[in-house]
Amino acid sequence: MACTVKVWKALAGCQRQLLHAGAAAPLPHRILPARTFAAVKAKKKSAKEEPEKPAKKERRVVDDKDRHKPFGKTAWAPVDDVYINRYYPRTVHGAADAIDKLKLFQRLDFTPQDQPVYVDLRLDMKLEKKKKVDPFVSTVQLPHPFKTEANRVLVFTEDELQAEAARQDGAAAAGGAELIQPILDDELSADFYLAVPDIVSKLVPLKNKLRKKFPKSKRGSVGNDIPRMLALFKHGHEFMVEDECYVRTQIATLDMSAQQIYANLQAVLLDVVSHRPAHMGPFIERAIICSQTSEAVWFHGPDVLPQEPEEGEAPRP
């Protein structure tokens, strides 16, 4: 018993000495196995490599010409008076029938007769070799204007005789560089700004102020024939391409006769199709006409345009 106590005391003393000395007990050496194969080299990601984009599914086009019913529809035309629209193909009316429907909607709904009539066109802006038609702004002379007041037109010219003739023809103001500061100070404004080619370089300070109204040859607001430009812009109707391929503009009021609305519609469509070569195919993909309170009525746009004669035939109106 005495020997055992002495042994424990000796061990405790050794432990205290080790702790005071700060020495730690050595760990046993681990024997690592020898590797007989090479490590896999990590693949470095290149900054230029982009993740593969999923392929876009092409829209399936089904030819319904010889089918007993349209693809995905119930029938060509509904039999009942009440039906669900999505089960039948959309009805596309003639332009004259569409205008008659707008007048019918007005009588049934007891809405104002002088409400505006709008047209909504979707254009095919594609050209050859992946090119596109540039979005354009155009001014057309409607056969039956619906505005009660003429547009204010300002003419830039340094020729005093041209300026005096422009004032007599109805220009709101005419003059040279002296008109720049009043425009910048909001003392003078107009709906359209016309200019002769010689003065365009002096109008650069007005670019940020006028923006889309700044005189440009593409819009027909720069030229030497001031009387002709005044006649066009004073009573003309301006429209533009929005969202890359859409034309949305007013063409008439509903209290005008159906023949007058049709004539204005034809004038707008003729001006629109003039911005792309005819050999590229139909320019108007979809055409809608509506009034301020009516539903949209789809109509066949090419029927409004003059028919191109076939070989050996005389042109038809």
C-alpha positions in Angstrom: 0.0 0.0 0.0 2.8 2.4 0.9 4.5 1.6 -2.5 1.3 2.4 -4.4 0.9 5.8 -2.7 4.5 6.7 -3.5 4.1 5.8 -7.2 1.0 8.0 -7.5 2.8 10.9 -5.8 5.7 10.5 -8.2 3.4 10.5 -11.2 1.5 13.6 -9.9 4.8 15.4 -9.4 5.9 14.6 -12.9 2.6 15.9 -14.3 2.9 19.2 -12.4 6.4 19.7 -13.7 5.2 19.2 -17.3 2.3 21.6 -16.9 4.6 24.3 -15.4 7.1 23.9 -18.2 4.4 24.3 -20.8 5.4 21.1 -22.6 2.8 19.1 -24.3 2.8 15.4 -24.7 4.1 14.3 -28.1 1.5 12.9 -30.4 2.1 9.6 -32.1 3.2 9.8 -35.7 0.4 8.8 -38.3 1.5 6.6 -41.1 -0.1 8.0 -44.4 -0.8 5.5 -47.2 1.3 6.0 -50.4 -0.9 7.4 -53.3 -0.3 5.5 -56.5 -2.4 7.9 -58.8 -2.3 11.5 -59.9 -4.7 14.1 -58.5 -7.4 15.4 -60.8 -6.5 18.9 -62.1 -9.2 21.4 -61.3 -10.8 23.0 -64.4 -10.4 26.8 -64.5 -13.5 28.7 -65.5 -12.7 31.2 -68.2 -14.2 34.7 -67.9 -15.1 34.7 -71.6 -17.1 31.6 -71.4 -20.8 32.3 -71.1 -23.5 29.9 -70.0 -25.3 28.3 -72.9 -28.7 29.9 -73.5 -31.6 27.5 -73.9 -32.7 27.2 -77.5 -35.9 29.1 -78.4 -38.7 27.0 -79.5 -40.0 28.1 -82.9 -43.6 28.9 -83.1 -45.4 26.1 -85.0 -47.4 27.4 -88.0 -50.2 25.2 -89.0 -51.8 25.6 -92.4 -55.6 25.5 -91.9 -56.5 25.8 -95.6 -57.7 22.3 -96.2 -58.8 21.4 -92.6 -62.4 20.9 -91.6 -61.7 23.2 -88.6 -58.9 25.4 -87.5 -56.1 23.9 -85.4 -56.9 24.1 -81.7 -60.4 25.5 -82.3 -63.9 24.0 -82.2 -65.2 25.1 -85.6 -64.7 27.7 -88.3 -67.8 29.7 -87.1 -70.1 29.4 -84.1 -73.6 28.0 -84.5 -75.2 29.5 -81.5 -75.8 33.2 -80.7 -73.8 32.9 -77.4 -70.4 31.3 -77.5 -66.9 31.6 -76.1 -64.6 33.6 -78.3 -61.4 31.6 -77.7 -63.0 28.4 -79.2 -63.4 30.1 -82.6 -61.1 32.0 -85.0 -61.1 35.7 -84.7 -63.5 37.5 -87.1 -61.7 39.9 -89.4 -64.1 42.4 -91.1 -63.8 44.5 -94.1 -62.9 48.2 -93.4 -66.3 49.5 -94.4 -68.1 46.9 -92.2 -65.8 47.7 -89.3 -66.7 51.4 -89.5 -70.4 50.5 -89.6 -70.0 48.4 -86.5 -68.5 51.4 -84.6 -71.5 53.5 -85.5 -73.8 50.7 -84.4 -72.0 50.4 -81.1 -72.4 54.1 -80.5 -76.2 53.9 -81.0 -76.6 50.9 -78.8 -74.5 52.3 -76.0 -75.8 55.9 -76.2 -72.3 57.3 -76.2 -71.3 60.7 -77.6 -71.4 61.0 -81.3 -68.3 63.2 -81.6 -65.9 60.7 -79.9 -62.6 60.1 -81.7 -61.9 57.1 -83.9 -58.5 55.4 -83.6 -56.5 53.0 -85.7 -53.9 50.6 -84.3 -51.5 49.0 -86.8 -48.8 46.4 -86.3 -46.1 46.6 -89.0 -43.6 44.1 -90.4 -40.4 46.2 -90.1 -38.1 43.5 -91.6 -35.9 44.1 -94.6 -33.3 42.0 -96.5 -30.2 40.7 -94.7 -31.5 41.1 -91.1 -32.1 44.9 -91.6 -35.2 46.7 -90.4 -37.1 49.8 -91.4 -36.2 52.7 -89.1 -39.0 53.9 -86.9 -40.4 57.0 -88.7 -42.5 60.1 -88.1 -44.8 61.2 -90.9 -47.3 63.9 -91.6 -50.2 63.3 -93.9 -52.9 65.6 -95.4 -56.2 64.0 -94.5 -59.0 64.5 -97.0 -61.4 65.3 -94.2 -59.6 67.0 -91.3 -61.2 66.4 -87.9 -59.4 69.3 -86.1 -61.3 72.5 -85.7 -58.1 74.7 -85.3 -55.1 74.8 -87.6 -51.6 73.9 -86.4 -49.2 76.7 -85.3 -46.3 76.7 -87.7 -43.0 78.6 -87.3 -40.7 79.2 -90.2 -36.9 79.8 -90.0 -35.5 81.7 -92.9 -33.1 84.7 -93.2 -34.7 85.9 -96.4 -37.1 88.7 -95.5 -39.2 88.1 -98.7 -39.7 84.4 -97.8 -40.5 85.4 -94.2 -43.1 87.9 -95.3 -44.7 85.4 -97.7 -44.8 82.8 -94.9 -46.7 85.2 -92.6 -49.2 85.9 -95.3 -49.7 82.2 -95.9 -50.6 81.7 -92.2 -47.3 81.0 -90.4 -47.5 81.9 -86.7 -44.0 83.5 -86.9 -41.2 83.7 -89.4 -37.6 84.9 -89.1 -34.0 84.0 -88.7 -31.6 83.4 -85.7 -33.3 86.2 -83.7 -36.2 83.7 -82.9 -33.9 81.3 -81.1 -33.7 83.1 -77.8 -37.5 83.8 -77.5 -38.0 80.0 -78.1 -35.5 79.1 -75.4 -37.2 81.5 -73.0 -40.6 79.9 -73.7 -41.9 83.2 -75.1 -42.6 81.6 -78.5 -43.8 78.1 -79.3 -45.5 76.3 -82.2 -46.8 72.8 -83.2 -44.3 72.5 -86.1 -41.0 74.2 -87.0 -39.9 74.5 -90.6 -36.6 75.7 -91.9 -34.7 76.3 -95.2 -31.5 74.3 -95.5 -29.1 77.3 -95.2 -30.2 78.1 -91.6 -30.3 74.6 -90.1 -26.7 74.8 -88.9 -27.5 77.9 -86.9 -30.4 76.2 -85.0 -28.2 73.8 -83.1 -28.9 75.5 -79.7 -32.6 74.5 -80.2 -32.0 70.7 -80.5 -32.5 70.0 -76.8 -35.4 72.3 -76.5 -37.4 71.2 -79.6 -36.2 67.5 -79.6 -38.6 65.6 -82.0 -40.0 68.9 -83.3 -36.5 70.0 -84.5 -36.6 70.6 -88.3 -35.3 67.5 -90.2 -35.3 66.7 -93.9 -36.5 63.1 -93.2 -39.7 64.6 -91.7 -40.1 67.0 -94.6 -39.7 70.0 -92.4 -36.6 71.2 -94.2 -36.8 72.5 -97.7 -37.0 75.5 -100.0 -40.6 75.2 -101.0 -42.1 77.0 -98.0 -45.7 77.4 -99.3 -46.0 73.6 -99.9 -44.6 72.8 -96.5 -46.9 75.3 -94.8 -49.9 73.9 -96.5 -48.9 70.4 -95.3 -48.0 71.1 -91.7 -50.7 73.7 -91.1 -53.6 71.3 -91.7 -51.6 68.0 -91.7 -51.9 65.1 -89.2 -48.8 63.7 -87.6 -48.3 60.1 -86.5 -45.2 58.0 -85.6 -44.0 54.4 -85.1 -44.1 53.5 -81.4 -42.6 50.5 -79.6 -40.6 49.6 -82.7 -43.5 48.4 -84.9 -46.9 50.0 -83.9 -48.7 52.9 -85.3 -51.5 54.2 -83.0 -53.2 57.4 -84.1 -56.6 59.2 -84.4 -58.0 59.3 -87.9 -61.5 60.9 -87.5 -64.5 61.5 -85.2 -67.5 59.2 -85.1 -69.9 61.9 -86.2 -68.3 62.1 -89.6 -69.9 60.0 -92.4 -68.7 56.5 -93.0 -67.3 57.6 -96.4 -65.2 60.4 -94.8 -63.8 58.0 -92.1 -62.9 55.5 -94.8 -61.1 58.1 -96.9 -59.1 59.3 -93.9 -58.2 55.7 -93.0 -57.1 55.0 -96.6 -54.9 58.2 -96.6 -53.1 57.1 -93.4 -52.6 53.5 -94.6 -51.2 54.7 -98.0 -48.7 56.9 -96.2 -47.7 54.1 -93.9 -47.0 51.5 -96.6 -44.9 54.1 -98.6 -42.1 53.7 -96.0 -41.2 50.1 -97.2 -40.5 48.7 -100.6 -43.6 47.0 -102.1 -41.7 43.9 -103.3 -41.0 43.0 -99.6 -44.6 41.9 -99.2 -47.4 43.2 -97.0 -46.2 45.9 -94.6 -49.3 45.8 -92.3 -49.6 42.6 -90.3 -52.6 43.5 -88.2 -55.1 46.4 -88.2 -57.6 47.4 -85.6 -60.1 50.3 -85.6 -62.1 51.5 -82.5 -63.7 54.5 -81.1 -63.1 56.0 -77.6 -65.9 53.9 -76.0 -66.2 50.9 -78.3 -64.5 47.5 -78.4 -61.7 46.9 -80.9 -62.8 45.7 -84.3 -60.2 43.9 -86.5 -60.3 44.7 -90.2 -58.3 43.5 -93.2 -55.9 46.4 -94.0 -54.8 45.4 -97.5 -58.4 45.8 -98.7 -58.2 49.5 -98.1 -55.1 49.9 -100.3 -55.3 50.0 -104.1 -55.0 46.6 -105.6 -51.8 46.0 -107.6 -52.6 45.0 -111.2 -51.5 41.7 -112.5 -49.5 41.3 -115.7 -51.5 42.5 -118.6 -54.3 44.0 -116.5 -55.1 47.7 -116.0 -54.7 49.1 -112.5 -57.8 49.0 -110.3 -58.7 51.8 -107.8 
